[in-house]
Amino acid sequence: MDFVFHEEMVYGKKHVNKLNYDNSKYDFRSIVEKCFKVENLSKVHQNNPDYDVFKEFGPDVQTWYHDTFYNYLKTTDEGANMQKIYDNLIKEVILPYLNINEALVQKFPSFRVQLPGNIAVAKMHTDNSLGHPIGEINFTYAFTDMFDTNTIWIEKMPRLKDFVPINQEANSITSFNANLCMHYNKLNKTGKTRMSMDFRVLPLNYYDKDKVLSSHSTKQKFVDGGYYKLFKKICNKE
């Protein structure tokens, strides 16, 4: 079944929509708490590096927090388990939510950290303006509560500049249209760090093998085995 992006990824449907699923099966928080050696990730900044406010793409994803997170994933059994949980989440939750049987999916999510007095992503943008293919669906998973000035602010509809916050509790997922809707961060005045990870799903009916683009940050091609991995939904046997 094809996914119809312009019908589904609108406000009131799957744009800025919190998923309803069994959160307990896909709780990534305990792994990341072990990674950063804290019991409360919203306070992770208290004994760790601070940074000047990010102004450009690049430094905002090259922090001590990013290095610590990705190194933990690559070098520990807990990190390998996190990949397995993510893969299961895609097959068991995300593809059924989108009502599609298979899709190209970001191999592993992008890690985000928004420290007090800072932002997570340097500039307002749409993902398509950074080279992502039309038709990508965005999801964000919250390690900490996301609210007020420590979350993502996004347009309700493209080009209207009517921005709303993506408010969600820790260990929850929201789908949103970052592909075409402008989104940005406000300066975090909550006093709490926001940690989250986001990932992108491209339904196969939007994949154009003759128009292969590359990601803005990692320069990986948007193909299976590059930026993406092909996932297929797990079908229950009667």
Buried (B, 14 or more C-beta within 10 A) or exposed (E): EEBEBEEBBBBEEBBBBBBEBEBEEBBBBEBBBEBBEBEEBBBBBEEBEEBEEBEEBEEBBEBEBBEBBBEBBEEBEBBEEBEEEBBEBBBBBBBBBBEBBEBBBBBBBBBBBBBBBBBBBBEBBBBBEBEBBBBBBBBBBBBBBBBBBBBBBBBBEBEEEEBBBBBBEBBBBBBBBBBBBBBBBBEBEBEBBBBBBBBBBBBBEBBEEEEEBBBBBEEBBBBBEBBBBEBEBEEEEE
